[in-house]
């Protein structure tokens, strides 16, 4: 979807920011189709979905760096998790070349490990039930992590 080499013909790429993906200080802006349309420096905050790509794959402008359906699911999960549980995902990372497994640091300082291989609604329900159980024992801020990557199993650990 980048310009055609040696031609004045250029296709238009949507430049509405949906997420950022970084490797070190090298960051790329992604549109809703997962296409990198620009470079940026590291950003912080929770306004835009942001994650670190720790895979060995090449990252470059004009490439699809994240499948559109994967990006849509991550954006959906991020929104629903904050609305339904009050847990805010700050930044994430992946080492998975298939881009299915992600670890997200929460605003409370614990890590949520999730997979896109699992149904997003099931992930939400499992997270809600797990948080209810955790709250019976300690405040959510006492968590080290919740791991939802293995189907039909939940692992969590306190700091």
LINKAVEN-V812418 format. One line per field, one symbol per residue. ss: DSSP state (2 for helix, 1 for strand, 0 for the rest). A space follows every 50 residues. Layout:
ss->???
//
This chain:
ss->00000000000000000011111001111100001111110000000011 11100000000001000222222222222222222000111111000000 11111100001111100002222222222222222220022211111000 000011110
//
